[in-house]
Structures are given as structure tokens and as C-alpha cells.
Amino acid sequence: MPSLAVESPADPASTTAVFDGLKSFNARHAMGGERARFNVVLRDDGNAVVGGCVCEVRWHWLYVDLLWVADAYRGHGHGSHLLAEAETEARRRGCTKAHLDTVSFQARPFYEKLGWSLFGTLDDHPPGHARYFLQKDISHTS
């Protein structure tokens, strides 16, 4: 009989076993599910990272996991350039669609200005705010 256990902190070996099990299941049902990660990085003159876009490609979709620009560099188009470069790289890798999520105190209007559209909302996540889910057809350059 199987037993249940809560692991806190999570055991890395258990996490790997669950990840590998799901990956195997998914591979039987949907081809091309391998994850490929890449970053687009903005550096200052001293080579310090002052912005970046952390991305993942899976099933011909780009997932923008993180997009950040240091306060001193905001308002100069760097976020737009980071995202555009991520979309270009994703197209190079065969992606035609993209998705991301953002929180109400973050950047929803920024993404919508760049052609992203809302497809879902999770209210009170985090408490007092909303998490927005956006998507974009990136099959062509904008």
C-alpha cells in the first residue's frame, strides 16, 4: 500500500521523480514537449546585469517566465527591446505563440501595448491583487 508524506523542505530527489514521471506521461501524449530555456540579458557598461528576460520554449510556445529592468533603466525602451528579442529568438526556435503572467501591480498595460491579450485572471493572487495571463501570436514580426 502506498504511503503519503509531506516533505518540507521538498526533497530534490522526490521533485525529480515527479518531474520525470510527468515528463514521461506527457511525451506519450504530446510530442515536442522538451523544455529549452534561454535568457535575453541587458548589461551596463561594467557588464552588470541591469535587466533581463528569462524564457522557456515548449510545444512551439514561448513562455516569458520573468522580465525585469532595473529602476535606473526603466522608461527607455529596454523592456520592449528585451521582449522583442525574446520573441525573435522564440520564432528562430520554431515558436508561433507566446504566453506570460503578470500581477496587477506589475506590467499588464505594458504588455497589452506590445500586442499581448488577456486570456485569464486569477483574483486575489497575491491577496489584494490579481494575476493576469496574457498571450500573443508571434508567428510574424510586429
N, CA and C atoms as a LAMMPS dump frame, in Angstrom:
ITEM: TIMESTEP
0
ITEM: NUMBER OF ATOMS
426
ITEM: BOX BOUNDS ff ff ff
-5.0000000000000000e+02 5.0000000000000000e+02
-5.0000000000000000e+02 5.0000000000000000e+02
-5.0000000000000000e+02 5.0000000000000000e+02
ITEM: ATOMS id mol type element x y z
1 1 1 N 0.845 -1.188 0
2 1 2 C 0 0 0
3 1 3 C 0.885 1.243 0
4 2 1 N 0.667 2.178 -0.923
5 2 2 C 1.453 3.409 -0.938
6 2 3 C 1.206 4.246 0.317
7 3 1 N 2.185 5.063 0.666
8 3 2 C 2.03 5.95 1.82
9 3 3 C 2.215 7.391 1.369
10 4 1 N 1.589 8.317 2.083
11 4 2 C 1.701 9.739 1.796
12 4 3 C 2.638 10.386 2.798
13 5 1 N 3.387 11.369 2.34
14 5 2 C 4.258 12.127 3.237
15 5 3 C 4.366 13.547 2.724
16 6 1 N 4.358 14.509 3.633
17 6 2 C 4.623 15.898 3.286
18 6 3 C 6.099 16.141 3.535
19 7 1 N 6.791 16.618 2.516
20 7 2 C 8.219 16.914 2.633
21 7 3 C 8.408 18.42 2.669
22 8 1 N 8.932 18.91 3.769
23 8 2 C 9.193 20.337 3.897
24 8 3 C 10.484 20.523 4.666
25 9 1 N 11.526 20.955 3.997
26 9 2 C 11.547 21.377 2.599
27 9 3 C 11.42 20.179 1.664
28 10 1 N 11.088 20.473 0.418
29 10 2 C 10.922 19.414 -0.58
30 10 3 C 12.234 18.691 -0.818
31 11 1 N 12.164 17.376 -0.895
32 11 2 C 13.329 16.549 -1.192
33 11 3 C 13.616 16.653 -2.69
34 12 1 N 14.809 17.109 -3.072
35 12 2 C 15.124 17.238 -4.508
36 12 3 C 14.936 15.936 -5.28
37 13 1 N 15.22 14.8 -4.675
38 13 2 C 15.05 13.515 -5.365
39 13 3 C 13.571 13.247 -5.645
40 14 1 N 12.699 13.592 -4.708
41 14 2 C 11.258 13.421 -4.928
42 14 3 C 10.771 14.347 -6.025
43 15 1 N 11.25 15.588 -6.008
44 15 2 C 10.874 16.553 -7.04
45 15 3 C 11.285 16.037 -8.413
46 16 1 N 12.494 15.525 -8.52
47 16 2 C 12.981 14.975 -9.788
48 16 3 C 12.136 13.79 -10.223
49 17 1 N 11.767 12.909 -9.296
50 17 2 C 10.952 11.734 -9.634
51 17 3 C 9.586 12.148 -10.172
52 18 1 N 8.962 13.139 -9.553
53 18 2 C 7.657 13.62 -10.013
54 18 3 C 7.796 14.282 -11.376
55 19 1 N 8.807 15.135 -11.528
56 19 2 C 9.046 15.811 -12.803
57 19 3 C 9.273 14.789 -13.916
58 20 1 N 10.143 13.806 -13.671
59 20 2 C 10.434 12.795 -14.687
60 20 3 C 9.207 11.953 -15.022
61 21 1 N 8.404 11.633 -14.008
62 21 2 C 7.183 10.866 -14.244
63 21 3 C 6.202 11.62 -15.132
64 22 1 N 5.994 12.9 -14.846
65 22 2 C 5.081 13.697 -15.653
66 22 3 C 5.639 13.91 -17.057
67 23 1 N 6.936 14.135 -17.154
68 23 2 C 7.576 14.318 -18.458
69 23 3 C 7.36 13.073 -19.329
70 24 1 N 7.512 11.898 -18.752
71 24 2 C 7.309 10.649 -19.477
72 24 3 C 5.851 10.507 -19.926
73 25 1 N 4.916 10.821 -19.035
74 25 2 C 3.494 10.769 -19.366
75 25 3 C 3.182 11.718 -20.514
76 26 1 N 3.657 12.96 -20.396
77 26 2 C 3.402 13.957 -21.437
78 26 3 C 3.976 13.537 -22.783
79 27 1 N 5.15 12.941 -22.773
80 27 2 C 5.798 12.52 -24.024
81 27 3 C 4.958 11.487 -24.765
82 28 1 N 4.209 10.677 -24.035
83 28 2 C 3.346 9.675 -24.669
84 28 3 C 2.134 10.312 -25.333
85 29 1 N 1.784 11.538 -24.943
86 29 2 C 0.558 12.167 -25.432
87 29 3 C 0.778 13.405 -26.288
88 30 1 N 1.914 14.058 -26.144
89 30 2 C 2.166 15.295 -26.89
90 30 3 C 3.644 15.362 -27.243
91 31 1 N 3.931 15.249 -28.512
92 31 2 C 5.315 15.284 -28.963
93 31 3 C 5.873 16.701 -28.843
94 32 1 N 7.176 16.818 -28.786
95 32 2 C 7.825 18.118 -28.768
96 32 3 C 7.728 18.838 -27.439
97 33 1 N 7.58 18.106 -26.361
98 33 2 C 7.415 18.727 -25.06
99 33 3 C 8.702 19.035 -24.328
100 34 1 N 9.841 18.87 -24.996
101 34 2 C 11.11 19.169 -24.333
102 34 3 C 11.213 20.661 -24.054
103 35 1 N 11.672 20.985 -22.881
104 35 2 C 11.843 22.379 -22.499
105 35 3 C 13.222 22.864 -22.92
106 36 1 N 13.253 24.048 -23.478
107 36 2 C 14.522 24.699 -23.811
108 36 3 C 14.467 26.089 -23.2
109 37 1 N 15.424 26.393 -22.374
110 37 2 C 15.432 27.686 -21.691
111 37 3 C 16.472 28.603 -22.334
112 38 1 N 16.163 29.886 -22.334
113 38 2 C 17.14 30.885 -22.762
114 38 3 C 16.837 32.201 -22.053
115 39 1 N 17.836 33.03 -21.97
116 39 2 C 17.715 34.363 -21.374
117 39 3 C 18.117 35.41 -22.4
118 40 1 N 17.501 36.561 -22.304
119 40 2 C 17.943 37.75 -23.023
120 40 3 C 18.352 38.721 -21.924
121 41 1 N 19.591 39.19 -21.958
122 41 2 C 20.145 39.943 -20.837
123 41 3 C 20.587 41.333 -21.285
124 42 1 N 20.297 42.321 -20.449
125 42 2 C 20.735 43.699 -20.645
126 42 3 C 21.826 43.981 -19.616
127 43 1 N 22.992 44.438 -20.093
128 43 2 C 24.125 44.712 -19.202
129 43 3 C 24.552 46.172 -19.328
130 44 1 N 25.035 46.724 -18.221
131 44 2 C 25.554 48.091 -18.26
132 44 3 C 26.998 48.088 -18.742
133 45 1 N 27.618 49.253 -18.764
134 45 2 C 28.996 49.375 -19.259
135 45 3 C 29.988 48.571 -18.429
136 46 1 N 29.664 48.297 -17.17
137 46 2 C 30.538 47.495 -16.314
138 46 3 C 30.22 46.013 -16.369
139 47 1 N 29.331 45.605 -17.291
140 47 2 C 28.944 44.221 -17.521
141 47 3 C 28 43.661 -16.447
142 48 1 N 27.458 44.535 -15.586
143 48 2 C 26.477 44.087 -14.589
144 48 3 C 25.116 43.924 -15.262
145 49 1 N 24.369 42.922 -14.856
146 49 2 C 23.032 42.7 -15.394
147 49 3 C 22.095 43.765 -14.815
148 50 1 N 21.466 44.528 -15.711
149 50 2 C 20.533 45.573 -15.295
150 50 3 C 19.13 45.315 -15.855
151 51 1 N 18.961 44.178 -16.461
152 51 2 C 17.658 43.776 -16.98
153 51 3 C 17.763 42.426 -17.642
154 52 1 N 16.619 41.801 -17.799
155 52 2 C 16.65 40.512 -18.466
156 52 3 C 15.278 39.912 -18.635
157 53 1 N 15.238 38.945 -19.515
158 53 2 C 14.029 38.202 -19.825
159 53 3 C 14.392 36.718 -19.753
160 54 1 N 13.78 36.002 -18.819
161 54 2 C 14.025 34.572 -18.625
162 54 3 C 12.896 33.823 -19.319
163 55 1 N 13.244 32.961 -20.261
164 55 2 C 12.256 32.35 -21.145
165 55 3 C 12.379 30.83 -21.201
166 56 1 N 11.287 30.23 -21.646
167 56 2 C 11.265 28.789 -21.874
168 56 3 C 10.458 28.522 -23.137
169 57 1 N 10.925 27.581 -23.927
170 57 2 C 10.222 27.154 -25.131
171 57 3 C 9.74 25.73 -24.916
172 58 1 N 8.455 25.505 -25.227
173 58 2 C 7.882 24.166 -25.101
174 58 3 C 6.644 24.085 -25.986
175 59 1 N 6.534 23.035 -26.754
176 59 2 C 5.4 22.806 -27.655
177 59 3 C 5.176 23.993 -28.586
178 60 1 N 6.253 24.541 -29.086
179 60 2 C 6.211 25.671 -30.026
180 60 3 C 5.596 26.929 -29.421
181 61 1 N 5.633 27.007 -28.106
182 61 2 C 5.183 28.192 -27.381
183 61 3 C 6.363 28.783 -26.629
184 62 1 N 6.428 30.103 -26.616
185 62 2 C 7.358 30.821 -25.766
186 62 3 C 6.645 31.119 -24.458
187 63 1 N 7.292 30.827 -23.343
188 63 2 C 6.79 31.254 -22.044
189 63 3 C 7.78 32.266 -21.484
190 64 1 N 7.299 33.473 -21.238
191 64 2 C 8.126 34.506 -20.626
192 64 3 C 7.941 34.352 -19.119
193 65 1 N 8.931 33.764 -18.485
194 65 2 C 8.855 33.486 -17.062
195 65 3 C 9.09 34.753 -16.243
196 66 1 N 10.115 35.514 -16.602
197 66 2 C 10.463 36.729 -15.873
198 66 3 C 10.918 37.807 -16.847
199 67 1 N 10.512 39.028 -16.585
200 67 2 C 11.023 40.184 -17.311
201 67 3 C 11.26 41.27 -16.273
202 68 1 N 12.487 41.785 -16.233
203 68 2 C 12.846 42.774 -15.228
204 68 3 C 13.841 43.763 -15.819
205 69 1 N 13.662 45.04 -15.459
206 69 2 C 14.611 46.091 -15.801
207 69 3 C 14.844 46.902 -14.532
208 70 1 N 16.111 47.147 -14.19
209 70 2 C 16.451 47.929 -13.003
210 70 3 C 15.816 49.318 -13.092
211 71 1 N 15.438 49.845 -11.953
212 71 2 C 14.753 51.142 -11.898
213 71 3 C 15.455 52.223 -12.711
214 72 1 N 16.757 52.314 -12.617
215 72 2 C 17.508 53.368 -13.308
216 72 3 C 17.424 53.254 -14.831
217 73 1 N 17.021 52.094 -15.34
218 73 2 C 16.988 51.866 -16.781
219 73 3 C 15.567 51.8 -17.338
220 74 1 N 14.564 51.942 -16.472
221 74 2 C 13.169 51.893 -16.927
222 74 3 C 12.809 53.176 -17.674
223 75 1 N 11.84 53.042 -18.565
224 75 2 C 11.356 54.199 -19.3
225 75 3 C 12.192 54.573 -20.507
226 76 1 N 13.126 53.724 -20.874
227 76 2 C 13.993 53.996 -22.024
228 76 3 C 13.829 52.96 -23.135
229 77 1 N 12.789 52.14 -23.054
230 77 2 C 12.522 51.151 -24.094
231 77 3 C 13.24 49.825 -23.912
232 78 1 N 13.995 49.671 -22.827
233 78 2 C 14.758 48.431 -22.651
234 78 3 C 13.848 47.21 -22.48
235 79 1 N 12.75 47.357 -21.737
236 79 2 C 11.824 46.235 -21.56
237 79 3 C 11.242 45.79 -22.883
238 80 1 N 10.832 46.742 -23.711
239 80 2 C 10.293 46.418 -25.037
240 80 3 C 11.329 45.702 -25.893
241 81 1 N 12.582 46.178 -25.828
242 81 2 C 13.646 45.548 -26.616
243 81 3 C 13.951 44.141 -26.117
244 82 1 N 13.974 43.948 -24.807
245 82 2 C 14.203 42.608 -24.259
246 82 3 C 13.125 41.643 -24.735
247 83 1 N 11.874 42.082 -24.648
248 83 2 C 10.764 41.223 -25.042
249 83 3 C 10.778 40.952 -26.544
250 84 1 N 11.065 41.959 -27.348
251 84 2 C 11.132 41.768 -28.799
252 84 3 C 12.228 40.773 -29.163
253 85 1 N 13.375 40.873 -28.499
254 85 2 C 14.468 39.933 -28.775
255 85 3 C 14.09 38.514 -28.353
256 86 1 N 13.365 38.382 -27.239
257 86 2 C 12.895 37.059 -26.807
258 86 3 C 11.939 36.466 -27.836
259 87 1 N 11.043 37.288 -28.364
260 87 2 C 10.106 36.818 -29.388
261 87 3 C 10.847 36.406 -30.658
262 88 1 N 11.854 37.173 -31.047
263 88 2 C 12.659 36.84 -32.228
264 88 3 C 13.367 35.507 -32.032
265 89 1 N 13.985 35.322 -30.878
266 89 2 C 14.673 34.055 -30.593
267 89 3 C 13.683 32.902 -30.574
268 90 1 N 12.505 33.125 -30.005
269 90 2 C 11.492 32.068 -29.965
270 90 3 C 11.042 31.679 -31.377
271 91 1 N 10.848 32.67 -32.242
272 91 2 C 10.498 32.351 -33.644
273 91 3 C 11.612 31.547 -34.294
274 92 1 N 12.862 31.928 -34.021
275 92 2 C 14.002 31.191 -34.565
276 92 3 C 13.959 29.732 -34.114
277 93 1 N 13.418 29.495 -32.943
278 93 2 C 13.318 28.148 -32.384
279 93 3 C 12.014 27.455 -32.771
280 94 1 N 11.233 28.07 -33.652
281 94 2 C 10.02 27.447 -34.168
282 94 3 C 8.738 27.799 -33.442
283 95 1 N 8.763 28.757 -32.55
284 95 2 C 7.557 29.14 -31.814
285 95 3 C 6.654 30.02 -32.666
286 96 1 N 5.366 29.864 -32.463
287 96 2 C 4.378 30.695 -33.134
288 96 3 C 3.48 31.429 -32.143
289 97 1 N 3.5 31.027 -30.895
290 97 2 C 2.656 31.621 -29.856
291 97 3 C 3.505 31.877 -28.613
292 98 1 N 2.989 32.772 -27.752
293 98 2 C 3.687 33.085 -26.513
294 98 3 C 2.672 33.333 -25.406
295 99 1 N 3.102 33.087 -24.168
296 99 2 C 2.248 33.399 -23.026
297 99 3 C 3.111 33.819 -21.848
298 100 1 N 2.482 34.53 -20.924
299 100 2 C 3.146 35.003 -19.714
300 100 3 C 2.079 35.321 -18.681
301 101 1 N 2.531 35.6 -17.473
302 101 2 C 1.615 36.111 -16.468
303 101 3 C 2.267 37.279 -15.755
304 102 1 N 1.425 38.176 -15.263
305 102 2 C 1.885 39.374 -14.571
306 102 3 C 0.873 39.701 -13.484
307 103 1 N 1.287 40.464 -12.498
308 103 2 C 0.431 40.805 -11.373
309 103 3 C -0.06 42.243 -11.539
310 104 1 N -1.185 42.554 -10.951
311 104 2 C -1.817 43.855 -11.147
312 104 3 C -0.917 45.042 -10.828
313 105 1 N 0.047 44.887 -9.937
314 105 2 C 0.962 45.988 -9.639
315 105 3 C 2.193 45.972 -10.538
316 106 1 N 2.217 45.076 -11.517
317 106 2 C 3.366 44.982 -12.405
318 106 3 C 3.089 45.644 -13.753
319 107 1 N 2.905 44.867 -14.819
320 107 2 C 3.061 45.457 -16.15
321 107 3 C 1.997 45.1 -17.184
322 108 1 N 0.768 44.812 -16.768
323 108 2 C -0.244 44.439 -17.766
324 108 3 C -0.377 45.466 -18.891
325 109 1 N -0.522 46.785 -18.621
326 109 2 C -0.647 47.749 -19.73
327 109 3 C 0.568 47.751 -20.667
328 110 1 N 1.746 47.542 -20.114
329 110 2 C 2.967 47.46 -20.925
330 110 3 C 2.847 46.332 -21.942
331 111 1 N 2.446 45.147 -21.492
332 111 2 C 2.328 44.009 -22.399
333 111 3 C 1.221 44.223 -23.43
334 112 1 N 0.081 44.765 -23.002
335 112 2 C -1.021 44.986 -23.932
336 112 3 C -0.626 45.996 -25.012
337 113 1 N 0.165 47.01 -24.645
338 113 2 C 0.653 47.987 -25.624
339 113 3 C 1.513 47.3 -26.69
340 114 1 N 2.141 46.178 -26.312
341 114 2 C 3.012 45.448 -27.245
342 114 3 C 2.29 44.301 -27.959
343 115 1 N 0.96 44.282 -27.876
344 115 2 C 0.19 43.308 -28.643
345 115 3 C -0.228 42.054 -27.898
346 116 1 N 0.019 41.991 -26.616
347 116 2 C -0.393 40.838 -25.822
348 116 3 C -1.857 41.007 -25.42
349 117 1 N -2.598 39.892 -25.35
350 117 2 C -4.015 39.976 -24.983
351 117 3 C -4.32 39.08 -23.781
352 118 1 N -5.231 39.559 -22.964
353 118 2 C -5.626 38.87 -21.744
354 118 3 C -6.455 37.64 -22.079
355 119 1 N -6.145 36.502 -21.435
356 119 2 C -6.991 35.327 -21.602
357 119 3 C -7.445 34.749 -20.274
358 120 1 N -6.991 35.321 -19.166
359 120 2 C -7.451 34.82 -17.877
360 120 3 C -7 35.704 -16.736
361 121 1 N -7.752 35.628 -15.646
362 121 2 C -7.451 36.401 -14.446
363 121 3 C -7.636 35.51 -13.229
364 122 1 N -6.706 35.611 -12.309
365 122 2 C -6.805 34.912 -11.034
366 122 3 C -6.869 35.989 -9.961
367 123 1 N -8.064 36.198 -9.398
368 123 2 C -8.26 37.249 -8.411
369 123 3 C -7.628 36.895 -7.076
370 124 1 N -7.222 37.93 -6.36
371 124 2 C -6.682 37.823 -5.006
372 124 3 C -5.424 36.959 -4.942
373 125 1 N -4.592 37.089 -5.988
374 125 2 C -3.348 36.304 -6.064
375 125 3 C -2.217 37.186 -6.545
376 126 1 N -1.433 37.816 -5.688
377 126 2 C -1.448 37.692 -4.23
378 126 3 C -2.617 38.457 -3.613
379 127 1 N -2.884 38.245 -2.325
380 127 2 C -4.031 38.895 -1.685
381 127 3 C -4.075 40.399 -1.969
382 128 1 N -5.255 40.854 -2.396
383 128 2 C -5.455 42.257 -2.708
384 128 3 C -5.101 42.629 -4.128
385 129 1 N -4.599 41.687 -4.9
386 129 2 C -4.185 41.939 -6.281
387 129 3 C -4.745 40.847 -7.183
388 130 1 N -4.472 40.958 -8.468
389 130 2 C -4.889 39.948 -9.444
390 130 3 C -3.684 39.527 -10.268
391 131 1 N -3.675 38.259 -10.671
392 131 2 C -2.664 37.748 -11.596
393 131 3 C -3.347 37.643 -12.958
394 132 1 N -2.701 38.221 -13.963
395 132 2 C -3.244 38.233 -15.31
396 132 3 C -2.429 37.303 -16.202
397 133 1 N -3.12 36.593 -17.066
398 133 2 C -2.492 35.684 -18.015
399 133 3 C -2.717 36.252 -19.411
400 134 1 N -1.615 36.435 -20.138
401 134 2 C -1.67 37.051 -21.461
402 134 3 C -1.025 36.138 -22.498
403 135 1 N -1.436 36.317 -23.743
404 135 2 C -0.887 35.54 -24.853
405 135 3 C -0.692 36.431 -26.057
406 136 1 N 0.108 35.915 -26.989
407 136 2 C 0.389 36.678 -28.208
408 136 3 C 0.735 35.724 -29.333
409 137 1 N 0.245 36.026 -30.511
410 137 2 C 0.66 35.312 -31.722
411 137 3 C 1.973 35.956 -32.166
412 138 1 N 3.041 35.193 -32.138
413 138 2 C 4.355 35.729 -32.531
414 138 3 C 4.826 35.119 -33.85
415 139 1 N 3.892 34.558 -34.609
416 139 2 C 4.28 33.898 -35.863
417 139 3 C 4.829 34.873 -36.887
418 140 1 N 4.619 36.159 -36.674
419 140 2 C 5.154 37.188 -37.572
420 140 3 C 5.728 38.306 -36.718
421 141 1 N 6.609 39.08 -37.283
422 141 2 C 7.177 40.213 -36.533
423 141 3 C 6.162 41.331 -36.513
424 142 1 N 6.171 42.102 -35.408
425 142 2 C 5.206 43.202 -35.314
426 142 3 C 5.831 44.515 -35.633
